[in-house]
Every structure is written in C-alpha cells, then in structure tokens.
C-alpha cells in the first residue's frame, strides 16, 4: 500500500495560478506625478520593494491559502459571484400587509411634460 502526499507540487497543477504581489514603493514627487499621469513608472536598479500581499490574479485568493490547489477561476468563477447561485440564500420578499389592511390609492400626477419637470422629485415641495 502506497501513501500519496496530501499536497501536490505547484508544477503538477492542472489549472495553475497567476501569482501577483501587491507592493509598496517609496518614490519622490516627480516619479509620483509620472505614475499618476501614465499609470506606470520605472524604478531604480536594485531598489527594494516591500510586498504587502501575495495573491492569485485570477481567483483573488491569498498565496498561503491556495498554493497547493488548482486555481478556482480557471475551473469556474462562482467564488467571485458569491458561490453557487442555486444553493445560496435568496433575497427575502417583503412581508405582506396585515390581514384586514386597506390599501388607499395615492394622488394622480403627470409624469410627462413641463408639469412633471417642475413638480418632479428633483425639486422638493415647499
């Protein structure tokens, strides 16, 4: 009887992750101005970069949590939309009015033309 390891090496994954590092780089004002305008900038050679977080670009999960498993986004993106929609909790319907309640119709108003614009919801009644 052979015992298989519970974790696989990253190279054996069918759906590999795309790892990215959220970084913090200290720059001077001129580089910050260029980065703000262009959306990118060049760093000095051998500049030290502080890594704030390491995660997969596709599935948005941390490295430590999913390093030895397949990328969930390559399989299915349900984890990004709140799980399987056939299983998760549904929105609750509003409660019906109590028994014997009487519904009173509201006043009539025009939704078209100048009177609707002048008396519309954009201007509160004073």
Buried (B, 14 or more C-beta within 10 A) or exposed (E): EEEEEEEEEEEEBEEBBEEBEEEEEEBEEEBEEBBEEEEEBEEEEEEEEEEEEBBBEBBEBEBEEBBEBBBBBBEEEBBEEEEEEEEEEEEEEEEEEEEEEEEEEEEEEEEEEEEEEEEEEEEEEE
